[in-house]
Amino acid sequence: MSSAGLTQNIDWLNLAVEGYFKDRYAIKKFRRDSELRRDISWRPSLSFKKGKHLTVVVECSETYAYPPIMGRKKNEIMDAEELISAYAVCPSELLETPAGQEDVKALRSEGFGLITVDASGNAVEHLKPVPLIQVIGEGEFRTAARDLKGVTLTNVRHAFDQYQNNPPSGVMKVGEIVESLVHSAALVAKTQGIINASQASASVANVLKTMMELNYFSAIHQELSRARAFVGTYRNTAAHTPKTSKDEYVKYRDCRHGFLEGVHVVNSFRAAMTKVGLKIVSKSIM
């Protein structure tokens, strides 16, 4: 991140972006230059509620596309046990500079939104923010998926893209990938006479349970157990509707863990099947 320093003379940006949120999202009530929370020492330019559970904060700067305070307060926001997303707002000409473009990359990677305002007061939304508790950066994803290849990597990348827009849906998608791999392994195991047709056509949880009970798979019991736990915990994440702000926070926090765990399970399950001599084929899942 290239930004440093303080913001100033931002009234015109505040007015423009407030009008944008009123027109685009029908936001009627704003807090201006007010303390965000007692446990977060930040007075953003604007803040407002979007829906029942999400707090949106807006930081305006004439100087930086990525106001430094946003980076400094990110960890505090993630510890706040509340769904909070954040926009940076700056003059449109800042994006024409190399430093501005570097800041845009940083904002995108860290889950922040970005709105620019031109000299006529027209606001344009370039990046949509996500609740910061759910953010998985590109670098973190690449590290988690570094051992995946071919169709499996394409499937997981698609799930990650889906996660960026809708975390519960992305977790469900990586769950589908795990289930597909288990079904593929079951078919190969049936062909080799390791399990019978009835066992191979059972639910994913029961296929994994059967495998865990057979001596043939004793060397990979831990990997099978982890896959079964993942399927049982995260497969229907999107179907769970939170009732309170705390429930919503927990759901999105768990989505982050669930997605990364799912990627690990995809990798470890494939490696485990190879270890016991079962060659499974990944199918495209879109």
Backbone torsions as a table, in degrees:
resi	resn	phi	psi	omega
1	MET	NA	130.4	-173.6
2	SER	-93.4	-11.3	-171.3
3	SER	-79.1	150.0	172.2
4	ALA	-160.0	152.5	176.2
5	GLY	111.9	-173.1	-176.6
6	LEU	-112.9	158.7	178.9
7	THR	-97.6	157.7	-179.6
8	GLN	-161.9	164.6	176.5
9	ASN	49.7	54.9	-171.5
10	ILE	-112.9	11.1	-177.1
11	ASP	-56.9	-40.6	-177.9
12	TRP	-66.7	-32.7	175.2
13	LEU	-70.2	-42.2	178.1
14	ASN	-57.1	-47.7	-177.7
15	LEU	-63.2	-43.3	-177.8
16	ALA	-65.0	-44.6	-175.6
17	VAL	-75.9	-30.7	175.3
18	GLU	-63.4	-43.1	176.4
19	GLY	-62.6	-36.7	178.8
20	TYR	-62.2	-47.1	-178.8
21	PHE	-68.0	-33.8	176.7
22	LYS	-63.7	-45.3	-176.8
23	ASP	-75.3	-41.7	-172.4
24	ARG	-82.3	-40.7	-173.6
25	TYR	-119.0	7.4	177.6
26	ALA	57.3	36.1	177.0
27	ILE	-79.0	129.7	-175.8
28	LYS	-111.1	-26.2	-174.3
29	LYS	-119.3	123.3	-179.9
30	PHE	-122.0	149.9	166.6
31	ARG	-106.6	132.6	-174.5
32	ARG	-116.3	123.7	177.4
33	ASP	50.9	43.4	-178.5
34	SER	-114.8	150.8	178.6
35	GLU	-57.3	130.6	-176.9
36	LEU	-68.3	-53.0	176.7
37	ARG	-151.3	160.6	178.7
38	ARG	-63.8	-30.6	-177.8
39	ASP	-94.4	6.7	175.2
40	ILE	-128.7	108.5	-176.1
41	SER	-80.9	74.4	-178.3
42	TRP	-147.3	131.4	175.1
43	ARG	-115.4	85.1	-176.9
44	PRO	-66.6	162.0	-179.3
45	SER	-56.3	-45.6	178.7
46	LEU	-142.4	155.9	167.4
47	SER	-151.1	153.6	179.4
48	PHE	-161.1	164.3	176.3
49	LYS	-92.7	134.8	175.1
50	LYS	-120.4	110.7	-172.7
51	GLY	75.1	-160.9	-175.4
52	LYS	-81.1	-32.4	-166.3
53	HIS	-121.1	-13.4	-173.4
54	LEU	-97.4	126.9	171.2
55	THR	-98.8	128.9	178.9
56	VAL	-110.7	128.3	176.6
57	VAL	-113.0	149.9	-176.1
58	VAL	-132.1	125.0	177.4
59	GLU	-117.8	118.9	-178.3
60	CYS	-98.9	142.5	177.8
61	SER	-148.3	133.4	173.7
62	GLU	-80.7	-13.8	-169.0
63	THR	-108.4	-30.5	-172.2
64	TYR	-132.2	139.1	173.0
65	ALA	-71.7	-29.0	177.8
66	TYR	-119.5	91.6	179.3
67	PRO	-57.6	129.5	-173.9
68	PRO	-55.5	-34.0	-176.2
69	ILE	-63.2	-27.2	179.7
70	MET	-64.1	-42.4	177.0
71	GLY	-67.3	-37.7	-178.3
72	ARG	-68.2	-31.1	-174.7
73	LYS	-96.4	-1.3	-175.5
74	LYS	-58.7	-46.8	-178.2
75	ASN	-65.0	-37.5	177.4
76	GLU	-62.7	-40.5	178.7
77	ILE	-64.0	-42.1	-178.1
78	MET	-67.9	-21.8	178.6
79	ASP	-92.7	0.4	-170.1
80	ALA	-81.4	-7.1	-177.5
81	GLU	53.6	44.5	176.6
82	GLU	-150.2	144.1	177.5
83	LEU	-75.5	116.9	-179.0
84	ILE	-135.5	130.1	171.5
85	SER	-121.2	162.3	-172.3
86	ALA	-142.8	138.5	173.9
87	TYR	-108.0	142.8	163.0
88	ALA	-98.9	142.6	178.2
89	VAL	-130.1	131.3	-177.9
90	CYS	-150.0	166.6	174.3
91	PRO	-63.4	144.6	-174.8
92	SER	-61.6	-30.7	-176.4
93	GLU	-67.0	-18.1	-180.0
94	LEU	-65.1	-27.3	-179.4
95	LEU	-73.8	-9.5	-179.5
96	GLU	-83.4	-6.4	-178.4
97	THR	-99.2	153.6	176.0
98	PRO	-57.5	-41.1	179.3
99	ALA	-62.7	-39.7	178.5
100	GLY	-63.0	-41.0	179.0
101	GLN	-66.7	-36.1	175.8
102	GLU	-64.7	-38.9	178.1
103	ASP	-65.3	-37.1	177.9
104	VAL	-61.7	-43.7	178.3
105	LYS	-60.3	-42.1	-179.7
106	ALA	-66.4	-42.2	178.5
107	LEU	-59.9	-46.0	-179.6
108	ARG	-61.6	-46.2	-177.1
109	SER	-63.4	-33.3	-174.6
110	GLU	-96.4	4.6	173.0
111	GLY	86.6	9.8	178.9
112	PHE	-84.7	153.5	173.5
113	GLY	-91.2	166.1	179.2
114	LEU	-144.8	129.7	174.2
115	ILE	-127.2	134.2	174.1
116	THR	-110.9	154.7	180.0
117	VAL	-128.5	128.4	179.3
118	ASP	-88.2	179.9	-175.1
119	ALA	-63.4	-21.6	179.3
120	SER	-89.9	-0.1	178.9
121	GLY	87.6	13.0	178.7
122	ASN	-84.1	126.7	-178.0
123	ALA	-100.1	137.7	178.9
124	VAL	-129.0	128.3	178.9
125	GLU	-90.3	116.5	-178.5
126	HIS	-96.2	-37.3	-179.2
127	LEU	-131.4	134.3	173.3
128	LYS	-91.0	134.3	179.5
129	PRO	-81.0	162.4	173.5
130	VAL	-125.4	156.1	174.2
131	PRO	-54.1	127.1	-169.3
132	LEU	-64.3	-25.0	-179.5
133	ILE	-65.4	-20.0	-176.2
134	GLN	-95.5	-7.4	-167.9
135	VAL	-64.7	129.4	168.1
136	ILE	-121.9	113.2	-178.1
137	GLY	-70.9	161.6	179.6
138	GLU	-59.1	-41.4	-179.9
139	GLY	-64.0	-40.6	178.8
140	GLU	-66.0	-39.8	177.6
141	PHE	-63.7	-46.1	-178.6
142	ARG	-60.9	-38.2	177.8
143	THR	-63.6	-44.4	-179.1
144	ALA	-65.0	-34.1	-174.2
145	ALA	-102.0	13.0	-170.5
146	ARG	-62.5	-25.5	-177.8
147	ASP	-94.7	0.4	-179.1
148	LEU	-89.2	150.1	-178.0
149	LYS	-141.8	166.8	171.2
150	GLY	55.5	-137.2	-176.4
151	VAL	-61.4	-37.3	-179.7
152	THR	-62.0	-45.2	178.7
153	LEU	-64.0	-41.4	178.1
154	THR	-60.7	-43.1	178.5
155	ASN	-61.9	-45.0	-177.7
156	VAL	-69.1	-37.4	176.1
157	ARG	-61.9	-42.3	178.1
158	HIS	-62.4	-41.0	177.5
159	ALA	-63.3	-38.9	178.2
160	PHE	-64.2	-43.8	177.2
161	ASP	-60.1	-39.1	178.4
162	GLN	-67.6	-38.9	178.0
163	TYR	-60.2	-39.6	-178.0
164	GLN	-60.6	-31.9	-179.7
165	ASN	-92.7	-31.0	-176.7
166	ASN	-153.2	91.9	-174.0
167	PRO	-53.2	-48.4	179.7
168	PRO	-59.3	-38.3	179.1
169	SER	-66.1	-39.2	178.2
170	GLY	-64.2	-38.6	177.3
171	VAL	-65.6	-41.5	176.9
172	MET	-62.1	-37.7	-179.6
173	LYS	-65.3	-43.8	178.2
174	VAL	-67.4	-27.9	173.2
175	GLY	-64.5	-39.4	176.8
176	GLU	-62.6	-36.8	179.0
177	ILE	-64.8	-44.6	177.4
178	VAL	-59.9	-45.3	-179.0
179	GLU	-63.0	-39.5	178.8
180	SER	-62.3	-40.3	178.7
181	LEU	-65.7	-39.1	179.0
182	VAL	-65.0	-44.2	177.7
183	HIS	-60.8	-41.7	178.7
184	SER	-62.1	-43.2	179.0
185	ALA	-63.7	-37.8	-179.9
186	ALA	-64.1	-41.0	179.4
187	LEU	-64.7	-42.6	178.5
188	VAL	-65.2	-42.1	179.4
189	ALA	-63.6	-36.8	176.6
190	LYS	-66.1	-45.2	179.9
191	THR	-58.4	-35.4	-179.1
192	GLN	-88.0	3.5	176.5
193	GLY	76.9	17.3	-178.7
194	ILE	-80.6	-37.8	174.8
195	ILE	-130.2	162.2	-179.0
196	ASN	-92.8	175.8	-175.2
197	ALA	-62.4	-39.7	-179.8
198	SER	-64.1	-43.1	178.9
199	GLN	-66.4	-37.6	-178.2
200	ALA	-69.3	-28.1	-177.0
201	SER	-95.1	6.1	-179.5
202	ALA	-73.6	175.7	176.6
203	SER	-61.8	160.2	-179.0
204	VAL	-57.5	-44.8	-180.0
205	ALA	-60.0	-40.1	-178.8
206	ASN	-74.9	-33.4	174.0
207	VAL	-60.3	-46.6	-179.7
208	LEU	-65.1	-38.1	178.0
209	LYS	-63.1	-43.1	178.2
210	THR	-60.6	-46.3	179.7
211	MET	-60.0	-41.2	-178.4
212	MET	-64.8	-23.6	-177.9
213	GLU	-89.4	-7.8	-177.4
214	LEU	-98.2	139.2	178.5
215	ASN	-60.6	-29.9	-178.1
216	TYR	-55.6	-33.6	-175.4
217	PHE	-104.3	14.3	-174.2
218	SER	-61.2	-30.1	-177.8
219	ALA	-73.2	-14.5	-178.2
220	ILE	-122.9	28.2	-177.9
221	HIS	-57.8	-40.8	-178.1
222	GLN	-62.9	-43.4	179.9
223	GLU	-65.4	-39.7	178.3
224	LEU	-65.8	-41.1	179.8
225	SER	-64.3	-39.9	180.0
226	ARG	-67.1	-40.9	178.1
227	ALA	-63.3	-41.5	-179.8
228	ARG	-65.8	-40.2	178.7
229	ALA	-64.7	-39.5	179.5
230	PHE	-63.8	-48.0	-178.7
231	VAL	-60.2	-43.0	-178.6
232	GLY	-67.4	-30.9	-175.1
233	THR	-88.1	-41.2	-166.5
234	TYR	-114.5	-6.5	-171.7
235	ARG	-59.4	-36.6	-176.1
236	ASN	-112.9	35.7	-176.8
237	THR	-54.5	-44.2	-175.0
238	ALA	-66.1	-19.7	-176.7
239	ALA	-82.6	-10.1	-177.7
240	HIS	-89.2	111.0	-176.9
241	THR	-92.2	117.6	-179.8
242	PRO	-67.9	144.9	179.6
243	LYS	-101.0	-24.6	-178.0
244	THR	-129.6	168.6	177.5
245	SER	-61.0	-38.2	178.6
246	LYS	-65.8	-41.1	177.1
247	ASP	-60.7	-41.9	179.7
248	GLU	-63.0	-43.3	178.2
249	TYR	-59.8	-48.1	-178.4
250	VAL	-62.0	-40.5	-180.0
251	LYS	-60.2	-47.2	-178.1
252	TYR	-73.1	-32.1	174.5
253	ARG	-63.0	-44.7	-179.7
254	ASP	-68.3	-27.8	176.7
255	CYS	-61.0	-42.5	179.5
256	ARG	-60.2	-49.9	178.7
257	HIS	-62.2	-42.1	-176.8
258	GLY	-63.4	-41.3	-179.2
259	PHE	-65.0	-47.5	-178.7
260	LEU	-65.0	-36.6	176.4
261	GLU	-65.0	-39.8	178.8
262	GLY	-61.3	-42.5	178.3
263	VAL	-62.9	-40.9	177.9
264	HIS	-62.5	-42.1	-179.1
265	VAL	-64.7	-41.7	176.8
266	VAL	-55.2	-47.1	-176.9
267	ASN	-68.5	-46.7	-175.3
268	SER	-70.7	-33.5	179.7
269	PHE	-68.1	-44.1	178.1
270	ARG	-60.7	-45.0	-179.7
271	ALA	-63.8	-37.5	179.9
272	ALA	-66.2	-41.7	178.6
273	MET	-63.4	-38.8	176.9
274	THR	-62.7	-39.7	-178.6
275	LYS	-60.5	-34.8	-179.1
276	VAL	-99.1	10.5	172.2
277	GLY	87.0	18.6	176.8
278	LEU	-105.5	117.2	178.8
279	LYS	-93.0	109.6	-177.9
280	ILE	-102.6	150.3	-176.9
281	VAL	-111.3	127.0	177.5
282	SER	-80.3	134.4	175.1
283	LYS	-102.4	147.4	178.6
284	SER	-65.7	129.6	179.6
285	ILE	-125.1	109.2	-178.5
286	MET	-122.6	NA	NA
